[in-house]
């Protein structure tokens, strides 16, 4: 899962979300800071209306929150979702250990504007997210 900061940058850049079971998200409200929720057919379901999509919290009678607008939810895409969103721009993922006992770094290579570029992070999802952000910004 990517960081909240990167997820926010992706949304600002234009990444849209069509909620489906298994998706992770955060609610953009102070009292939910740091809480991560998962869309599930059993407990949190997207409800689509002409006016927009809301996420309904089913079977959570102890909560004061029955639903939340998609505008108030921040999608935290998984590694596989980010890779899929890169589509043909994705070139490779490499896991590299720096030094003999150094940290492990993940490097995603993507072709953006005809040029191969590499994005590195301690987490593969974060490297994928950085590549996707640059891809989105390159077509905006």
C-alpha positions in Angstrom: 0.0 0.0 0.0 1.3 3.5 -0.8 1.7 6.4 1.6 -1.2 8.8 2.3 1.0 11.6 0.9 1.6 9.9 -2.5 -2.1 8.8 -2.7 -3.1 12.4 -2.3 -0.7 13.5 -4.9 -2.0 10.9 -7.3 -5.6 12.0 -6.7 -4.7 15.7 -7.2 -2.9 14.7 -10.5 -6.2 13.1 -11.7 -6.2 9.5 -10.7 -9.8 8.4 -10.2 -11.1 5.5 -8.2 -13.9 3.0 -9.0 -14.2 1.2 -5.6 -14.2 -2.6 -5.6 -13.9 -5.3 -3.0 -10.4 -5.4 -1.4 -9.6 -1.7 -2.0 -8.0 0.2 0.9 -8.9 3.8 1.6 -8.7 6.4 4.3 -11.4 8.9 5.3 -10.3 12.6 5.0 -11.6 13.6 8.4 -9.7 14.5 11.5 -11.3 11.9 13.7 -10.2 9.1 11.3 -6.6 10.2 10.8 -4.4 7.1 10.3 -7.3 4.6 10.0 -7.3 2.5 6.9 -10.6 0.8 5.8 -11.1 -1.9 3.2 -14.0 -2.2 0.8 -15.8 -5.5 1.3 -19.0 -6.9 0.1 -19.8 -7.7 3.7 -19.1 -4.5 5.5 -18.1 -1.5 3.3 -19.9 -1.4 -0.1 -19.8 1.2 -2.9 -23.3 2.5 -3.7 -23.5 4.2 -7.1 -26.1 7.0 -7.6 -26.5 9.6 -10.4 -25.2 12.2 -7.9 -22.1 10.2 -7.1 -20.7 7.2 -5.3 -20.9 6.7 -1.6 -19.3 4.0 0.5 -21.9 2.4 2.8 -20.8 0.9 6.1 -23.1 -2.1 6.4 -23.6 -3.9 9.7 -21.8 -1.3 11.7 -24.6 -0.2 14.0 -22.1 0.9 16.7 -20.7 3.5 14.4 -22.0 7.0 14.0 -20.9 6.8 10.4 -23.3 5.2 8.0 -21.7 6.2 4.7 -19.0 8.5 3.3 -18.8 10.3 0.0 -16.2 9.1 -2.4 -14.9 12.7 -2.4 -14.1 12.2 1.3 -12.3 8.9 0.8 -8.6 8.6 -0.3 -7.8 5.5 -2.2 -4.6 3.7 -1.2 -3.9 1.5 -4.3 -2.1 -1.8 -3.9 1.1 -2.7 -5.7 -0.8 -4.8 -8.3 -3.2 -2.0 -9.0 -0.5 0.5 -9.5 1.4 -1.9 -11.9 -1.8 -2.4 -13.9 -2.4 1.3 -14.1 1.1 1.8 -15.6 0.0 -0.5 -18.4 2.5 -0.4 -21.3 4.7 2.1 -19.6 5.9 -0.6 -17.1 9.3 -2.0 -18.0 10.6 -3.8 -14.9 10.7 -4.2 -11.1 14.0 -5.0 -9.4 14.8 -5.7 -5.8 18.3 -4.5 -4.9 20.2 -4.9 -1.7 22.5 -2.0 -1.1 25.8 -3.2 0.3 26.5 -6.5 2.0 24.0 -5.9 4.8 22.3 -2.8 3.5 18.7 -2.1 3.1 16.5 -3.5 0.3 15.4 -1.1 -2.3 12.8 -1.6 -5.0 13.4 0.0 -8.4 10.6 0.4 -10.9 11.5 1.2 -14.5 8.9 2.8 -16.7 9.0 4.2 -20.2 7.6 7.8 -20.0 7.7 10.1 -23.0 9.8 7.6 -24.9 12.5 7.5 -22.1 13.2 4.8 -19.5 13.1 6.3 -16.0 13.7 4.6 -12.7 11.9 5.2 -9.4 13.3 3.8 -6.1 11.8 3.2 -2.7 11.9 1.0 0.3 8.5 -0.3 -0.8 7.6 -1.6 -4.2 4.2 0.0 -4.1 5.7 3.4 -3.4 8.1 3.1 -6.4 5.2 2.1 -8.6 3.2 5.1 -7.3 6.0 7.5 -8.1 6.2 6.1 -11.7 2.4 6.4 -12.1 2.4 10.0 -10.8 5.0 11.0 -13.4 3.1 9.2 -16.1 -0.1 11.0 -15.3 1.6 14.3 -15.1 3.3 13.7 -18.4 -0.1 13.5 -20.2 -1.8 16.3 -18.3 
